[in-house]
Amino acid sequence: MTQKTYSHQFSCGLTLVAEEMDWLESAAFALLVPAGCAYEPADKLGLGNLTCEMAQRGAGERDSRQFLSDLENLGADSSASVSIAHTSVGGAMPAESLPAVLSIYADLMQRPHLPEDQLEDARLGVLQEVRSIEDDLAQKLMLGLRQRHYADPWGRNPQGTIETVASLTMADVRRHWQQLYSPRGAILSVAGKIDWPALRDQVAALFGDWKAAPATKLQETPPPRRYQHVQVESSQTHIGLALDGVSYSQEDYFQLRGAVGVLSDGMSSRLFTEVREKRGLVYTVYAMCHSLKDRGSILAYAGTTAERAQETLDVMTAEIRKLYEGVTKDELDRLKGRIKRALIIQQESSPSRAGSIALDWYYLARIRPLTELRQIIDNLTADGINAWLAANAPRDLTVCTVGPEPLEWKE
Amino acid sequence: MQFRHHKLANGLEIVAEIAPNAYSSAYAFFVRTGARDENDQISGVSHFLEHMVFKGSAKRSAADVNRDLDDLSSSSNAYTSEEQTVYYATTLPEDQEPLVELLSDMMRPVLRQEDFETEKQVILEEIAKYDDQPPYGAHEKSMAAFFGAHPLGRSVLGTVESVGELARDQMLGYFEQRYSPRNMVLAAAGNIDWENLIRQAERHCGPWQAFDAPRIKADVIPHEAFQVIHKPQAVQQYVVQVAGAPAAEDDDRYAARLLATIVGDDTGSRLFWELVDSGLAEYAAIGAHEFQHAGIYLTYLSCSPENAAENMARVRDLLAEVETGGITPAELLQAQNKICAHIVLQSERPTSRMFAVGNGWIQRQQYKTVREAVAAYREVTLDDIAAVLKKYPFSRPATVAVGPLEQLAEP
């Protein structure tokens, strides 16, 4: 079966990417605008989140109630969020609803009301999110870990802090929208039952006049890394480790992805086997590749009761160290089978494909065909991965713990 | 799509919804057993046993099971609820035969003592994890308060004490009372080879010994309650309410789910506009959940402690208003559009169809096509909703609040 993908760049700067899946009745879209928290002024953290919240409170001819009830009547299961690099909106729906739903989101991006009389309600909602993270210790740990590993602005937390969110004004929100809700570098991806020429024409009509704002420059600070403990009276100690990897945009990404797969994909993976199955130290343990545009990392997590936390950290560290000594052909073959099965099954899901091709465009500036991806997976060898691992031994690790007692960390 | 059903001589039922063009196929064993089939001495055994099923059979070790699952599926897992234990996997059609053999083999675990002791530590870690995590046991405590002595009020995880003291032979005794082929369903959906599935089930499951595995289906006597549990480490206040709703066998469940969507869905509902849009709560939602012979509305609220009393009063008033004033035709239509679109979108994935087919069969020996499920929601009228409201009032709940507040007045 041949994969049908399309792309078109509009003069305003927006790129439309699409994948036709005519065996489905659904369609899904994702709109990624480079308005992530990395682009917030350093003293206004959380501004992206507040602006995103405000933008959903009415746009074009709809007030906030009409906005939501129209989406729901169209059967659109939609959401909006702010990540480090993007403000994203997206959703899945019956294919016939797609044109109407896109037109609602065209209003949201270009003609939001940003109603001043709702600023305090929106702020309260954003503050609730900031507070709730304090109760989610695993998430609190991983946010802290990223912050310490990447530093400013790439390690930022989109929620901001109580203090910064409290200080934001209506003028901040308007400025953020004007400067960053812009088609420059924006990606609209659509997958499912679509008609490409009609979709392209419709998107041209909806977004063709979207005005671009000047690009924003970012300033980076050096990351502190090393060990940090946050004292909390909890039953479990939450452990996070971060080490440098590569981005999905970089050529040798799949060498690292293969190695991390051996470490953590599936129940026969090394971390699951050594930390949970053999020693019973945890319920949850994992490691994953994390990508930014130009750099990446391996992030690992384990949650364990305080008295067994030191052993857990020691076993995890030993496994990561051991990984850099190499993987075996057997381990890699198992992983390849799983990844290839998942790629085939992904074709049953329009939201998965819409998400994948959007990220392809962001990282690679093209849609990577599934045949090419399968080829890359097929071509991975244990020798190739091991050569890469040997040449990229980890240094400057970041370790964070959240729990009742700090742990001993040897550099 | 075609529905097929077959029953082996030992009572094992096999149900499948066949979609010959699907990319994937999904399989599961549903066992009609869970916390409601336990007693104080073996509290948590169903869930612990679910973990032990992954630890090997007479011919497979724990490592063999993990490796074979990774080799044969793209995703696999299991869960235990108050009344079901389900083991499931999704794969490509060509792997049906070895995967069904594997899942069947897992259903006859040998419960090795050494594995039992190691896995006990993992379960204790899982209990510790939930202990640290919102809503800090409020869900289980509100179920216990509402159901009183009825077995649906039992905890799925059990306690540190009950799991800690559980012996391997007690688990074996429980297995021998509950894992009868008469008490199990093999469900499949997607690209299924039906004739071969029957032959495989005959070969691998046919020899299983059959016995009765009765379940107590006592009538529920709803208990009103109000408890406040002080958790000084928490930042937010969490409130969980349980009230009676239609059971799994009751056709009123469609009206109840629509009503829960109108009043308490996490977006676009009356509760959403009252509490979340206004920023008074981080999260507020009501869901309808069905069990055999009983059902509940579960209300969940999280917010700043200083808003908790006022928010609870608002929830009470809002529910009272629904009970006296009912809902509008526009609200009903919007909820129907939302739920029906969701069902249709979900149906594109064999894995979600497999859960729908298996659940329908284990709960009520009934199969509904996607079209019939959609029709069941479309046919609900305002009168049906009014009848459900009268029969199952929201206003007599069991409430448990957990968080930094030492005291909280009952609204």
Interface residues (C-beta under 8 A of the other chain):
Chain A: W23 L24 E25 S26 S64 R65 L68 S69 E72 N73 L74 G75 A76 D77 A92 M93 P94 S97 E120 D121 A122 R123 L124 G125 V126 L127 Q128 E129 R131 S132 E134 D135 D136 L137 A138 V232 E233 S234 S235 Q236 D265 G266 M267 S268 S269 F272 T273 R276 E277 K278 R279 G280 L281 V282 Y283 T284 G303 T304 T305 R334 G337 R338 R341 A342 I344 I345 Q347 E348 S349 S350
Chain B: N21 A22 Y23 S24 F54 A62 A63 V65 N66 R67 L69 D70 D71 S73 S74 S75 S76 T90 T91 L92 E117 T118 E119 K120 Q121 V122 I123 L124 E125 E126 A128 K129 D131 D132 Q133 P134 Q233 A234 V235 Q236 T267 G268 W273 V276 D277 S278 G279 L280 A281 E282 Y283 S302 C303 S304 L333 Q334 N337 K338 C340 A341 H342 V344 L345 E348 R349 P350
